[in-house]
Amino acid sequence: MTVITLLKDRLTRLGSRALRPVELMGSMGVFFGRGLFHMLTLPLQLRKISQQVYFIGAKSIFVICLTSAFTGMVLGLQGYYTLVKFGSEGMLGAAVALSIIREMGPVLTAIMVAARAGSAMAAEIGIMRISEQIDALTTMDIDPIRYLVSPRMAAGLISFPLLTALFDVIGILGGYLTGSLLLGINPGVYFARVNSSVVMKDVSGGFIKSIAFAILVILICCYQGYYTHRRKEGFGARGVSLATTSAVVSSSVLILVADYILTSILL
């Protein structure tokens, strides 16, 4: 009897662990569906959306420009010393442009925004949860997801492609600084290779990735903050800190996973 009871308890725990990821995915799916529904229903929350575009997009410009400039410079430096071994240093412009537009631009933009704005979103919504401000919104018959999540989702869909485009341009110019001004490649050859190698499919693929990453980052960060009170590892301030950390780490990992999946589809 004891052996049967022990076996039953172990199977119950195993089943619970197996169902937990399914429950999480279902909960996040419902959360995303509600946020998307309220984002598309009237009246549009233009003022809140513009505030979030400023916070997510405009205030991320400096870090995006800094990251993209040095990324392009490093790609130019490494690409030159790789291509020169094959006598193909004239292809540096194509190598830098395609690397940034297809992969580095969307991925690094999403990771930097997740680290800067995503962590702040998770912490802000988490503090509102533990201080019962979200419960107060529900009491006043204000849908918290419409008020807190939908404007951020709309702002992310606007900001991420624009920041990705900025990253692409600054990154290509960074490669030009290293390749042409420091290593002596003809500027005309550099930009001619950029012009001849980049096609619309590359640019549109980068924008598709940026939109997918925007949904991932906003969804994960808002979800972690919104359900801070459900965390078993801690509550209160500790729960907010854990939710913020989990939001950034989960967003970064899923960005890389989604990048591989989208690359295999778009190629």
C-alpha positions as CSV (number, residue, x, y, z in Angstrom):
1,M,0.0,0.0,0.0
2,T,2.8,2.4,0.9
3,V,4.6,1.6,-2.4
4,I,1.5,2.3,-4.4
5,T,0.9,5.5,-2.6
6,L,4.5,6.6,-3.1
7,L,4.3,5.7,-6.8
8,K,1.1,7.6,-7.1
9,D,2.6,10.7,-5.6
10,R,5.6,10.6,-7.9
11,L,3.4,10.3,-10.9
12,T,1.2,13.1,-9.7
13,R,4.3,15.4,-9.4
14,L,5.6,14.3,-12.7
15,G,2.2,15.1,-14.4
16,S,2.1,18.4,-12.7
17,R,5.5,19.4,-14.0
18,A,4.6,18.2,-17.5
19,L,1.4,20.3,-17.5
20,R,3.0,23.5,-16.1
21,P,4.6,24.6,-19.4
22,V,1.3,23.9,-21.3
23,E,-0.6,25.9,-18.7
24,L,2.0,28.8,-19.0
25,M,1.7,28.8,-22.8
26,G,-2.1,28.8,-22.7
27,S,-2.1,31.6,-20.1
28,M,0.3,33.7,-22.3
29,G,-1.8,33.0,-25.4
30,V,-4.9,34.3,-23.7
31,F,-3.0,37.3,-22.3
32,F,-1.7,38.1,-25.8
33,G,-5.1,37.7,-27.4
34,R,-6.7,40.1,-24.9
35,G,-4.0,42.6,-25.4
36,L,-4.3,42.4,-29.2
37,F,-8.1,42.6,-29.1
38,H,-8.0,45.8,-27.0
39,M,-5.3,47.3,-29.2
40,L,-7.5,47.0,-32.2
41,T,-10.8,48.2,-30.6
42,L,-12.1,51.7,-30.5
43,P,-11.4,54.2,-29.0
44,L,-7.7,54.1,-29.8
45,Q,-5.5,55.1,-26.9
46,L,-3.4,57.5,-29.0
47,R,-2.0,59.5,-26.1
48,K,-0.9,56.4,-24.2
49,I,0.6,54.8,-27.3
50,S,2.6,58.0,-28.1
51,Q,3.9,58.1,-24.5
52,Q,5.1,54.5,-24.9
53,V,6.6,55.1,-28.3
54,Y,8.6,57.8,-26.7
55,F,9.7,55.6,-23.8
56,I,10.4,52.4,-25.8
57,G,11.6,54.0,-29.1
58,A,12.9,57.5,-28.7
59,K,14.7,56.9,-25.4
60,S,16.4,53.8,-26.9
61,I,17.9,55.7,-29.8
62,F,21.2,56.5,-28.0
63,V,21.9,52.9,-26.9
64,I,20.9,51.6,-30.4
65,C,23.2,54.0,-32.2
66,L,26.1,53.2,-29.9
67,T,25.6,49.5,-30.2
68,S,25.1,49.6,-34.0
69,A,28.1,51.8,-34.6
70,F,30.5,49.5,-32.8
71,T,28.9,46.4,-34.2
72,G,29.4,47.7,-37.7
73,M,33.0,48.7,-36.9
74,V,33.8,45.3,-35.5
75,L,32.2,43.5,-38.5
76,G,34.2,45.7,-40.8
77,L,37.4,44.9,-39.0
78,Q,36.9,41.2,-38.7
79,G,35.4,40.9,-42.2
80,Y,38.3,42.7,-43.8
81,Y,41.0,40.5,-42.2
82,T,38.9,37.4,-43.2
83,L,38.2,38.5,-46.8
84,V,41.8,39.7,-47.5
85,K,43.0,36.1,-47.1
86,F,41.0,35.3,-50.2
87,G,41.7,38.5,-52.1
88,S,38.1,39.5,-51.7
89,E,38.3,42.6,-49.5
90,G,36.2,44.5,-52.0
91,M,33.2,42.4,-50.9
92,L,33.4,43.9,-47.4
93,G,30.4,46.2,-48.0
94,A,28.2,43.3,-48.9
95,A,29.4,41.2,-46.0
96,V,28.7,44.0,-43.4
97,A,25.4,45.0,-44.9
98,L,23.9,41.6,-45.2
99,S,25.1,40.5,-41.8
100,I,23.5,43.5,-40.2
101,I,20.3,43.7,-42.2
102,R,19.5,40.0,-42.0
103,E,20.6,39.1,-38.5
104,M,22.5,41.5,-36.3
105,G,20.2,44.5,-36.7
106,P,16.9,42.9,-35.6
107,V,18.4,40.6,-33.0
108,L,20.7,43.2,-31.2
109,T,18.0,45.8,-31.4
110,A,15.4,43.5,-29.7
111,I,17.9,42.4,-27.0
112,M,18.9,46.0,-26.2
113,V,15.3,47.2,-26.0
114,A,14.4,44.2,-23.9
115,A,17.3,45.1,-21.5
116,R,16.4,48.8,-21.3
117,A,12.7,49.2,-21.8
118,G,11.5,45.6,-21.2
119,S,13.0,45.4,-17.7
120,A,11.4,48.8,-16.8
121,M,8.0,47.6,-18.1
122,A,8.1,44.4,-16.0
123,A,9.2,46.3,-12.9
124,E,6.6,49.0,-13.3
125,I,3.7,46.6,-13.9
126,G,5.0,44.4,-11.1
127,I,5.0,47.2,-8.6
128,M,1.5,48.2,-9.6
129,R,0.5,44.6,-9.0
130,I,2.0,44.2,-5.5
131,S,0.7,47.7,-4.5
132,E,-2.8,46.7,-5.6
133,Q,-3.1,49.4,-8.2
134,I,-4.2,46.8,-10.8
135,D,-6.8,45.6,-8.4
136,A,-8.0,49.2,-8.0
137,L,-8.3,49.5,-11.8
138,T,-10.5,46.3,-11.8
139,T,-12.6,47.8,-9.0
140,M,-13.2,50.9,-11.1
141,D,-14.3,48.8,-14.0
142,I,-11.2,49.6,-16.1
143,D,-9.7,46.7,-17.9
144,P,-6.0,46.5,-16.7
145,I,-4.8,44.8,-19.9
146,R,-6.4,47.5,-22.1
147,Y,-4.9,50.2,-19.9
148,L,-1.4,48.8,-19.3
149,V,-0.6,46.2,-22.0
150,S,-2.3,47.2,-25.2
151,P,-0.6,50.7,-25.6
152,R,2.8,49.1,-24.9
153,M,2.1,46.4,-27.5
154,A,1.1,49.0,-30.1
155,A,4.1,51.1,-29.3
156,G,6.5,48.1,-29.6
157,L,5.1,47.2,-33.0
158,I,5.8,50.8,-34.1
159,S,9.2,51.3,-32.4
160,F,11.0,48.0,-33.1
161,P,11.0,48.2,-36.9
162,L,12.1,51.9,-36.8
163,L,14.9,51.2,-34.4
164,T,16.0,48.2,-36.5
165,A,16.2,50.5,-39.6
166,L,18.3,53.0,-37.6
167,F,20.5,50.1,-36.4
168,D,21.0,48.9,-40.0
169,V,22.0,52.4,-41.3
170,I,24.4,53.2,-38.5
171,G,25.9,49.7,-38.6
172,I,26.7,50.0,-42.3
173,L,28.2,53.4,-41.7
174,G,30.3,51.9,-38.9
175,G,31.6,49.3,-41.3
176,Y,32.5,52.1,-43.7
177,L,34.5,53.9,-41.1
178,T,36.6,50.9,-40.4
179,G,36.8,49.5,-43.9
180,S,37.3,52.7,-45.9
181,L,38.8,55.3,-43.5
182,L,41.0,53.0,-41.4
183,L,41.8,50.1,-43.8
184,G,41.8,51.9,-47.1
185,I,39.0,50.2,-49.1
186,N,37.6,52.5,-51.8
187,P,34.4,54.1,-50.5
188,G,32.8,53.8,-53.9
189,V,33.5,50.1,-54.0
190,Y,32.2,49.7,-50.4
191,F,28.8,51.3,-51.1
192,A,28.5,49.8,-54.6
193,R,28.8,46.4,-53.0
194,V,26.1,47.3,-50.4
195,N,23.8,48.6,-53.2
196,S,24.3,45.5,-55.4
197,S,24.0,42.8,-52.7
198,V,21.1,44.0,-50.6
199,V,17.7,43.3,-52.1
200,M,14.2,44.0,-50.8
201,K,13.8,40.5,-49.5
202,D,16.7,41.0,-47.1
203,V,15.2,44.3,-45.8
204,S,11.6,42.9,-45.5
205,G,12.9,39.8,-43.7
206,G,14.7,42.0,-41.1
207,F,11.4,43.9,-40.5
208,I,9.4,40.7,-40.1
209,K,11.9,39.6,-37.5
210,S,11.7,42.9,-35.7
211,I,7.9,42.7,-35.5
212,A,8.0,39.1,-34.2
213,F,10.6,40.2,-31.6
214,A,8.5,43.2,-30.6
215,I,5.6,40.9,-29.8
216,L,7.8,38.5,-27.9
217,V,9.5,41.2,-25.8
218,I,6.3,43.2,-24.9
219,L,4.3,40.0,-24.2
220,I,6.9,38.4,-21.9
221,C,7.8,41.6,-20.0
222,C,4.2,42.6,-19.5
223,Y,3.2,39.1,-18.5
224,Q,6.0,38.7,-16.0
225,G,5.1,42.0,-14.4
226,Y,1.3,41.4,-14.5
227,Y,1.5,38.0,-12.7
228,T,4.2,38.9,-10.3
229,H,2.0,37.9,-7.4
230,R,1.8,34.3,-8.6
231,R,5.5,33.6,-8.3
232,K,6.3,30.9,-5.8
233,E,9.9,31.9,-5.4
234,G,9.1,35.2,-3.6
235,F,6.6,38.0,-3.2
236,G,6.6,41.7,-2.7
237,A,9.9,43.5,-3.7
238,R,11.6,40.1,-4.2
239,G,8.9,39.0,-6.6
240,V,9.3,42.1,-8.7
241,S,13.0,41.7,-8.9
242,L,12.6,38.0,-9.9
243,A,10.0,38.9,-12.5
244,T,12.2,41.6,-14.0
245,T,15.2,39.3,-14.2
246,S,13.0,36.5,-15.7
247,A,11.5,38.9,-18.2
248,V,14.9,40.0,-19.6
249,V,16.5,36.6,-19.6
250,S,13.4,34.9,-21.2
251,S,13.1,37.6,-23.8
252,S,16.8,37.4,-24.8
253,V,16.7,33.6,-25.1
254,L,13.4,33.5,-27.0
255,I,14.7,36.2,-29.4
256,L,17.6,33.9,-30.4
257,V,15.3,30.9,-30.7
258,A,12.8,32.8,-32.8
259,D,15.6,34.2,-34.9
260,Y,16.7,30.7,-35.9
261,I,13.1,29.6,-36.7
262,L,12.4,32.8,-38.7
263,T,15.7,32.5,-40.5
264,S,15.0,28.9,-41.6
265,I,11.6,30.0,-42.9
266,L,12.6,33.2,-44.6
267,L,15.8,31.9,-46.4
